[in-house]
Amino acid sequence: MQSILAQAHQAFWQETSSRLAYRLAIPIGVLCLYAIMVGLWLSGAHSLYFGVLRLLGVEPFSFPFLDTHAILAAAECGRQGIEVYLSNPCDALGRPHAYSPLWLTIVPGSLGTGATGWVGASLDLVFLLSLIVVLRPRTGGELLILGAAAVSPMTVYALERANNDLIVFLLVICGAIVFTAPRPFRLFSYGLFVAAGLLKYYPLVLLILVARERPRDARVTAAVAGFTLILFGLAFYSELKTALASIPAASSYFTDAFSARNLPFGFAEALAGGADRILIAVSLLSALSGLAVARMIRTLRLLGREQLDWAAGETQFLVIGGLLVAACFLAGQNIAYRGILLLPVLSGLVCFRRSIKDREVRRFCGQMIAAVLFVMWEELFRRALHAIVSPAPGEGLSSRAEVFFWVGRELVWWWLVVGLAALVSSFLRRSPSADIFGKAVGDPTRSAA
């Protein structure tokens, strides 16, 4: 008996140490690569530093952490009485402050542009440490998949700029962790989602998850969140009005920005001008939307073939990350670094594929994983293709090969977002309040949350 217990104890610790080794491998590996890049910059090997980033598909600025610099510059000039929503002479590019006015409130008075280096590096390090929680491989194959996402151009771009989406990411991940807790602790996750939304607006879409709570909890949570947003709007009305008007529009549909507008409006731009361009774009967008809805319904029926396990932490990451990515894709153009939200999505997809028995559903998860990896690395492929077929610099599509690649990329984005929308919908309709929706798509496995 003692021998059996000893063997069980040994097997348990071997499995635990193996899982811990897999969990630590990606953060440690990425931290080592990050340290190498920091060493190149601090040693003065700037040409090599820039060359490595460009080889990866990332276009660096003349100094690291440009977007952290923008926030600190706005706070510095704001303390001097300058209307930073109109102009910001403290910023290296003179960019007006287009973010939430809350950033200017929370930046300590002692921090200015001189702190860009250590603030940006600290933010990057906290983000890299969070990967211990977000990415949870259990096999060598999963380690390869999740590790590839961790060093993708999207992730590296976010780190090079130290964009404030990293802070939003951290708040959302903390909220996702609390979201897995039992009631009533789970309700505190909505406070973190609202905090993230007050900083960069788009995380407010996560309040949709309130629909899964008990009716009384949902009403109270929605009322508190609504009251907070009203107070925020009243306190910063004039600043919000100016800041929202200052948000820059994307310069092209053919760069690394992802959006539902890229494919229809990019086609329209290439084919026509004036009123005809709008007509073509709206027609294409309507057709794509109709096809997307039809495919989402088919995907929901496919997912209904197996009882999905939504209890795991990774699958909660999938729901929250998928909801954010889909909302951002539909709302407007997003610079590539916002793709870090695909990291928790990928973690959840890997977890699903590990536990699913149905062959078709498992294949769907595998295809979704491939699509996520493609869009996270596509900027490297796009730049390599452009260098091969059109050595002259430019952002447009100068060859037939680039046109085909662009169309393929945009179709992959649409396919991926529709799949994410189906997964999120499958999760949401487990709520008793979603009975009508569940019947509409014929889900035989729907159960109360």
Salt bridges, closest charged atoms under 4 A:
GLU15 OE2 - ARG19 NH2 3.22
GLU59 OE2 - ARG54 NE 3.13
GLU59 OE1 - ARG383 NH1 3.34
ASP67 OD1 - ARG95 NH1 3.41
ASP91 OD1 - HIS69 NE2 3.47
ASP91 OD2 - ARG95 NE 2.87
GLU142 OE1 - ARG354 NH2 2.87
GLU160 OE1 - ARG161 NE 3.19
ASP165 OD2 - LYS200 NZ 3.13
ASP165 OD2 - ARG338 NE 3.25
GLU213 OE1 - ARG186 NH2 2.61
ASP217 OD2 - ARG183 NE 2.35
GLU314 OE1 - ARG136 NH1 3.60
GLU314 OE2 - ARG354 NH1 3.96
ASP358 OD2 - ARG305 NH2 3.43
GLU360 OE2 - ARG363 NH1 3.51
GLU378 OE2 - ARG409 NH1 3.47
GLU379 OE2 - ARG382 NH2 2.70
GLU379 OE2 - ARG383 NE 2.78
GLU402 OE2 - HIS386 ND1 2.63
GLU410 OE2 - ARG409 NH2 2.69
ASP435 OD1 - ARG446 NH1 2.81
ASP443 OD2 - ARG429 NH2 3.29
